[in-house]
């Protein structure tokens, strides 16, 4: 499970509706779960990453993107656009 602090940042800093915020949390969990596998599915990581892109512009969450990008770089080259 991702940290409560990260969830708080997503809910406090993002202007998105609550249901979208919950989806962001789920996508982060999806990436985390894939990275815990012996053979992560690159396509799942890519799909989840692309769904998180709207968070890249939220102040206070950009550091999260850098951390996740570092984790997934061996499986998928993240695009921040």
N, C-alpha and C positions, 0 to 999 in steps of 0.2 A: 504494500500500500504506500502511496506517496505521502509525504509528510503533511501534517495538519497545517503547518505554516504555509506550504505551497498552495494548498486548497484555499486558505484564507486570502492569500494574495490574489489568486484568480478571481475569487468572489468579490473582493474589495476593490480591485483595480480595474476590472473589466466592466464595460458598460453593456455587455451582452445580457440577454435574458437568462434567468436562472437555469432553464433547461439546456441552453447552449453551454453554460459554464459546467454543468454536470457532464455533458458530452466531452468537453475538453479534458476533464479529470479522467474520464474513461479512456480516452485516446492515449493519455500519458501512461496509464496503467497497461494498455495494450502494448505500447513500446517496451515498457519495463518487462512485461511478461515474455515478449519475444526475445529480448536480450538475455533472459535467464535460461533460454533453451540451448541445447547443444548446437542445434542448427536453426537459427532464427530464420523466419520467412521474410525475405527482403521486401516482397510485395506488400505484406501487411504493415511493415515498418514504414514504407513509403506512403501508403494510404493514410495511416494514422498521422504521420508527420504533416502531410498536406492539409489535413483537417485542423491542425493546430496553428497554421499560418496566421489567422486573424489575431492571435495573441501576441505575435511578434512586435506589434506596435504599442502594446500596453506597457506603460511605465512600470518598472519593478519586476517585469516578467522576462525582460530580455536576457537577464543572466540565466534564467531557466533554459531558454533556447540555446544558449551557448553550451550549457552542460549536456543537454539532450543531443545537440549536434555532435559533441565530442563522443558520446556513447554510440551513436548510430553511424559514425563516419566510415566504419569498416564494412557496413552493410548497405549504406545508401548515402549519397552525397546530398545533404540537405540544401535546398534552395530557399532563401529567405524572402524571395519576391512573391 
